[in-house]
Structures are given as C-alpha cells and as structure tokens.
C-alpha cells in the first residue's frame, strides 16, 4: 500500500498563538520599534488604494451594463 493512496493531509494552516508571538518578535527585531508604525501606514495606504481601484472598476462595469441595457 502506498502513501499516495491514503487521503493527503493539508499541513498548512493558520499560525497558532506561539507562532504569532515568534512572528511578532521577528518583525520587531527586523524593523525596530520606530519603523513599525511607518510600515503599518504603508500597508494601510496600499489596501485603501487597492479598494478604491476595485470600487472604480466595479462602478465602470456597472455603468457599462446600464448603458448597454438602455440602448437595447
């Protein structure tokens, strides 16, 4: 019997409590206490720009659909 015949188990999952603490310590060591707020602001700005672009594309698609419906 081969191992492939058995149901494979997905070994990737969300980090548990101890792993989050380790990740947090590594981030503090790598970036330092003063760089973390700048990093968080940059991530927030990127997410905000992404959401604005996503909303703009959605609005354009909806406007195009309304125009095509009104022409028919």
C-alpha positions, 0 to 999 in steps of 0.5 A, a space after each residue: 500500500 502506498 502513501 499516495 493512496 491514503 487521503 493527503 493531509 493539508 499541513 498548512 494552516 493558520 499560525 497558532 498563538 506561539 507562532 504569532 508571538 515568534 512572528 511578532 518578535 521577528 518583525 520587531 527585531 527586523 524593523 525596530 520599534 520606530 519603523 513599525 508604525 511607518 510600515 503599518 501606514 504603508 500597508 494601510 495606504 496600499 489596501 485603501 488604494 487597492 479598494 478604491 481601484 476595485 470600487 472604480 472598476 466595479 462602478 465602470 462595469 456597472 455603468 457599462 451594463 446600464 448603458 448597454 441595457 438602455 440602448 437595447 
